[in-house]
Amino acid sequence: MKFDVDVVVVGAGIAGIYAIHALRKAGFTVQGLEAASGVGGTWFHNRYPGARCDIESLDYSYSFSGELQSEWEWSERYATQPEILRYLEHVVDRFDIARHFRFETRVVAAEYDEADGVWNVTTDAGDVVVSRFCMFATGCLSATNMPAIEGRRLFEGESYHTGEWPHGGVDFTNKRVGVIGTGSSGIQSIPLIAEDAESVYVFQRSPNYSIPAGNRPLDERDRRLSASEYAERRRLSWESGGGSPFIPNPRKAMDVDEDERRRVYEEWWTRGGVLFSKAFPDQMIDPAANETAREFAEAKIRDLVDDPATAEQLIPVDHPIGTKRIVTDDGYYETFNRPNVNLVNLRAEPIDGISGSGVRTSAREYELDIIVYATGFDAMTGALNKIDIRGRGGRTLREEWAAGPLTYLGLGVHGFPNMFIITGPGSPSVLSNMVLASEQHVNWVVDCLQHMRNNNVSSIEADASAASSWVAECNRQASGTLFPQANSWYMGANIPGKPRVFMPYIGGFAVYGRRLAEVAASEYEGFTLLRSEDRETTGSVV
């Protein structure tokens, strides 16, 4: 059996960076492959105005190095894209990671060779890297979704997707701008675009809930947490439901009176952004509890928007609050008080097409100089589906997932030996702090590979029954919540023809971590492990 490296890592985002570091530290040879010209993943590509993380900076950072934690100084409570990218570049430089990546190298195929027990990973240049293991750190939000609007290519002005933003920026000065989409990237970019543009038309099909970030500069006290304070913050994060050190109110929303509910909601509204959905433990389970949160948020929106008719159009009517990811914004609702900002309700006047001069709805034509597509991503599976991944018998991952992603623990796929997906469907992933989620997965995989090396094991593969049971468990837990009521990207509902399945594991970050530990402690229950001498004997279990 000949191979170039022990592990190929696809992707140089947060997970891929840490994977290279951890694998190398454990003594494995590794080759990273990245389509972009630099590291950062989603933070390399998403450079649109206002791009900002919705996890606090002190928590949205690696925990594997105490020295790294103490030396890096964040400037804001919620970091913007440029600062996060600088941080990741600093990590790569500090730990000498870049030399293990080939940049501007897109992986187009990965095929498992059953005879030799290796992965042949093919790049867009035609090169093939042979490895024992293949780790996909391709990210959950990296495959951009461009809507199939008739005439889109006819537009004679400038067009941009927020997920593929020009590195040199875009000049909106005195331009007529149309923004299609009001998810995170639309909501974050619209206020800054409006500051420069002559006019902004916001084409909204489905309004989303958004909550001010409550952002502020971090002072010296914030940045210089003592070692013990940071250790406790990290402990709380690892033991939490979402990877951040915040604990919901101990009492249910419907077990307290209205004054207490308002006090708690005000506290979590002030805390900012996505965390609002965690104010009470029953908020995403009990429709009555969710209704109280919705009423509170909608009253805030009406207070922020001057025109009552516009405010009502900005309030969602099609999903419980929090079942689509709550956006963390900076002045979004107030932007609609500007005279140069106009809301176009696509429920009332849907888009008929795009012409050479702008967007044409059923009511009129909007002449534009620039169109911004803030239409999100083919989440969680899109990046993997762009690669021709083939396991045993030449079966493709696309075929395996035709009815929805089927994984064991979000890590392994039956029929694809020695392949690992980092923060894949069936794991907490996008419902958690993605930095700690990446560390959680990478640490588990590296420990697994060390176990295999120490015990002369050559192959590990998720059992079909374990994968089916795990997906059933994920579905069972999701069905006990309000999340499936929303047509969200969690469900794949933003992509025409994509199976409608709730993709993340919703049982909680810490609960999931304990499950990972249990599986490892039980000699990797749910996986079939083959010793080197038994690899060709199907079903031989270590």
C-alpha positions, 0 to 999 in steps of 0.5 A, a space after each residue: 500500500 503506497 500513499 503520499 500522506 496519512 491524511 488529506 484535509 480539504 478546506 482551510 477554514 477554521 476546522 481545516 486550520 486546526 486539523 492540520 495543527 492537531 494531526 501534525 502534532 500527533 505525528 501524522 503526515 498531512 496535506 491540506 488542499 484549499 480552492 482559495 488563495 488564502 486561509 479563512 474559509 467563510 471569512 475569506 470569502 464573505 467580505 461584504 459590508 457589515 460582515 460580523 460574527 454572531 458569537 462573542 469574540 472571546 468565545 469565537 476563538 480557538 481554545 487549544 492554546 492558552 498562550 494564543 488566548 492570552 496574546 490575541 487582543 480582540 477590538 470588539 465584542 462581536 468581531 467583523 470579518 477583517 478582524 476574524 481573518 487577521 486572527 486566523 492568519 495570525 494562528 496560521 503564521 504562529 503555528 507554521 500551518 500554511 506550508 502544509 496547504 496547497 492554495 488555489 487548488 480545488 478538489 474535484 473528486 475523491 475516490 476510495 480504492 478498496 484494493 489498496 485501502 487508500 483515497 485518491 484525491 483529485 484536484 482541478 489541475 489533474 493532480 492526485 494525492 493519495 492518502 490513507 484518510 480523507 477529512 472534509 473540512 469544507 464548511 457548512 456555509 461555503 457553497 453559495 446559492 445564486 437564485 435562478 431568476 429569469 434574465 439574471 445574466 442580462 443585467 448590464 450593471 454590476 452584480 455581486 453575491 455576498 458570499 463571493 465578495 470582491 476583495 477590493 470592495 464595492 463603491 456604492 457612492 451615488 448608485 441605485 442599489 438593489 439587495 435581493 434577500 434579507 438573511 444574515 448577509 442582507 441584514 448586515 450589509 444594507 445599513 452600510 450600503 445605504 450610507 453611500 448609495 443614492 437609493 437602496 431597494 430591499 427585495 424581501 420575500 420572507 422577513 427574518 427576525 433580527 436583534 441588535 448586536 449590542 456591540 461595543 469596543 472591548 477595553 483592557 479589562 475585557 481583553 485581559 481576562 485572567 487565566 482562571 477567568 478564561 478557563 471558567 468561561 471555556 468550561 461553561 462553553 464546553 458544558 453548554 448547549 451551544 458552545 457559549 458561556 450563557 445559561 438560560 433562565 432556570 425557570 420556564 417562560 410560562 412559569 413566571 409572570 409577565 413582568 419577569 418575562 419582560 425583564 428576562 427578555 430585555 436582558 437577553 435582547 440587550 445581550 444581543 443577537 442569536 442568544 435571544 432564543 436561549 432566554 428561557 429553556 422552553 422557548 424553542 419547544 413550547 408554542 405559548 412560550 415562543 409566542 411571548 418571545 415573538 410579541 416582545 421582539 415585534 414590539 421592539 421592531 415597531 418601536 425602531 421603525 417609524 412607518 407602521 406599514 413598513 414595520 408590519 412588513 418587516 415582521 415575520 408571519 411564517 415561523 416561530 422566532 428563533 426557528 430561523 437563525 436570528 440575525 445579529 445586526 447593527 442598525 438594520 431596522 432603523 435603516 428603513 427610516 432613511 429616505 433613500 431606503 425602500 422595502 419591496 415586499 415580494 409577497 405582494 409583488 414577486 420578481 418576474 425577472 431581471 432586465 438589462 436595466 434592473 429588477 422587474 416585479 409584477 408591479 413595476 421595473 426598478 432601474 438599478 446600477 448594482 444588484 447584490 444577491 444576499 441569497 445565502 448558501 446551500 448549507 451543510 451539504 452543498 460544498 460536499 455535493 460539488 465534489 465527486 466523492 466515491 466510496 466502496 463500489 464506486 457509490 457516490 455520496 450524492 447517491 447516498 444522500 439523495 433523500 437527505 444526509 445520512 451520517 453517524 454522529 455527523 462524522 462518518 458515512 457508511 460505505 465510505 471508509 476512512 473518511 471523516 466530515 468535520 461539523 457535518 450534518 448530524 452534528 451540532 455544527 451551525 447550532 453551536 460555536 463553530 470554533 469549539 465544534 471544529 475543535 471537538 470533532 478534530 480532537 475526536 478524529 485525531 484520537 481515533 486515528 491514534 487508536 488505530 495506529 496503536 492497535 494496527 487498525 487500517 480501516 474505520 467505517 460507520 455501520 449502516 444501522 448506526 447511521 440509520 439510528 443516529 439520523 432517526 435520533 436527530 429527527 426525533 429530537 428535532 420533531 420535539 421542537 418548533 424548528 421544523 415549522 420554519 422553511 429554513 436553511 437548517 431544513 434545506 428549504 432555501 434550495 429548490 429540490 433539496 430534501 426537506 430534512 432538519 440537518 443539525 443535531 439539536 440535542 445540545 453541544 455538551 450532550 453531543 460531546 458526551 456521546 462522542 466520548 462514550 463512543 470512543 470509550 466503547 471501542 468506537 461503537 457503531 463503527 467497524 474497525 478492521 486490522 491491517 491483516 483482516 482488511 479484506 475480510 468484510 465484517 472483521 471487527 476489532 
